[in-house]
């Protein structure tokens, strides 16, 4: 009896874990803000765009691309991005909205990546 109960408990735990575990990934999109100008795009707008499309957003952050330089001139784009954690199964839907996988920003040989920052 003890062996049967233990086996059933192990199988139940494995099944429950398999059903509730879901792989996530991080996506990003440039925030669209310009140097020397007030922020026009918000993290909330970016999150709403995804949720309106039926994509569950697990977490959201403002971030900045690192390891690259841009020309400093008023009106030019910034290195700001909106970073979101979503279910990996939604990646194509996010790409259709103009988002990219955040892993594409990371290149250790070139020293590029991103870091989470305060939102403007």
URPEDA-V258176 format. One record per residue. RES is the residue in one small letter. PHI is phi in radians with two decimals (NA if undefined). PSI is psi in whole degrees, -180 to 180 (none if undefined). Layout:
# URPEDA-V258176
res=RES phi=PHI psi=PSI
res=RES phi=PHI psi=PSI
This chain:
# URPEDA-V258176
res=x phi=NA psi=-42
res=x phi=-1.12 psi=-40
res=x phi=-1.13 psi=-42
res=x phi=-1.11 psi=-44
res=x phi=-1.13 psi=-44
res=x phi=-1.11 psi=-44
res=x phi=-1.08 psi=-44
res=x phi=-1.11 psi=-40
res=x phi=-1.14 psi=-42
res=x phi=-1.11 psi=-45
res=x phi=-1.12 psi=-40
res=x phi=-1.12 psi=-44
res=x phi=-1.10 psi=-45
res=x phi=-1.11 psi=-41
res=x phi=-1.16 psi=-45
res=x phi=-1.10 psi=-44
res=x phi=-1.11 psi=-43
res=x phi=-1.11 psi=-34
res=x phi=-1.36 psi=-29
res=x phi=-1.69 psi=-14
res=x phi=-1.45 psi=126
res=x phi=-2.38 psi=134
res=x phi=-1.33 psi=137
res=x phi=-2.04 psi=166
res=x phi=-2.54 psi=163
res=x phi=-1.85 psi=137
res=x phi=-2.16 psi=162
res=x phi=-2.56 psi=164
res=x phi=-2.63 psi=138
res=x phi=-0.94 psi=141
res=x phi=-1.30 psi=-13
res=x phi=1.41 psi=1
res=x phi=-1.32 psi=155
res=x phi=-2.02 psi=149
res=x phi=-1.09 psi=142
res=x phi=1.20 psi=8
res=x phi=-2.16 psi=151
res=x phi=-1.08 psi=149
res=x phi=-1.06 psi=134
res=x phi=-1.94 psi=-15
res=x phi=-2.09 psi=136
res=x phi=-2.02 psi=159
res=x phi=-1.09 psi=-37
res=x phi=-1.08 psi=-40
res=x phi=-1.09 psi=-42
res=x phi=-1.13 psi=-44
res=x phi=-1.09 psi=-44
res=x phi=-1.09 psi=-37
res=x phi=-1.04 psi=-43
res=x phi=-1.22 psi=-47
res=x phi=-1.16 psi=-35
res=x phi=-1.10 psi=-31
res=x phi=-1.44 psi=4
res=x phi=1.51 psi=16
res=x phi=-1.71 psi=122
res=x phi=-1.30 psi=124
res=x phi=-1.74 psi=117
res=x phi=-1.40 psi=-39
res=x phi=-2.75 psi=157
res=x phi=-2.46 psi=145
res=x phi=-2.60 psi=151
res=x phi=-1.44 psi=147
res=x phi=-2.62 psi=169
res=x phi=-2.29 psi=137
res=x phi=-1.19 psi=142
res=x phi=-2.12 psi=158
res=x phi=1.46 psi=5
res=x phi=-2.26 psi=159
res=x phi=-2.11 psi=152
res=x phi=-2.28 psi=160
res=x phi=-1.21 psi=132
res=x phi=-1.55 psi=106
res=x phi=-2.75 psi=136
res=x phi=-0.99 psi=135
res=x phi=1.63 psi=-13
res=x phi=-1.41 psi=156
res=x phi=-1.10 psi=157
res=x phi=-1.71 psi=179
res=x phi=-1.66 psi=12
res=x phi=-1.24 psi=142
res=x phi=-2.38 psi=159
res=x phi=-1.83 psi=124
res=x phi=-1.97 psi=130
res=x phi=-2.32 psi=143
res=x phi=-1.74 psi=124
res=x phi=-2.31 psi=170
res=x phi=-1.20 psi=137
res=x phi=-1.02 psi=-28
res=x phi=-1.18 psi=-15
res=x phi=-1.71 psi=7
res=x phi=-1.05 psi=-42
res=x phi=-1.16 psi=-39
res=x phi=-1.08 psi=-40
res=x phi=-1.17 psi=-40
res=x phi=-1.10 psi=-36
res=x phi=-1.10 psi=-24
res=x phi=-1.60 psi=2
res=x phi=1.73 psi=6
res=x phi=-1.51 psi=158
res=x phi=-2.25 psi=162
res=x phi=-1.26 psi=131
res=x phi=-1.14 psi=-25
res=x phi=-1.06 psi=-25
res=x phi=-1.15 psi=-20
res=x phi=-1.40 psi=-18
res=x phi=-1.64 psi=121
res=x phi=-2.48 psi=102
res=x phi=-1.10 psi=-36
res=x phi=-1.12 psi=-38
res=x phi=-1.59 psi=-10
res=x phi=1.32 psi=26
res=x phi=-1.78 psi=157
res=x phi=3.10 psi=-146
res=x phi=-2.70 psi=159
res=x phi=-2.43 psi=145
res=x phi=-1.25 psi=136
res=x phi=-2.29 psi=176
res=x phi=-1.33 psi=145
res=x phi=-1.26 psi=145
res=x phi=-1.18 psi=none
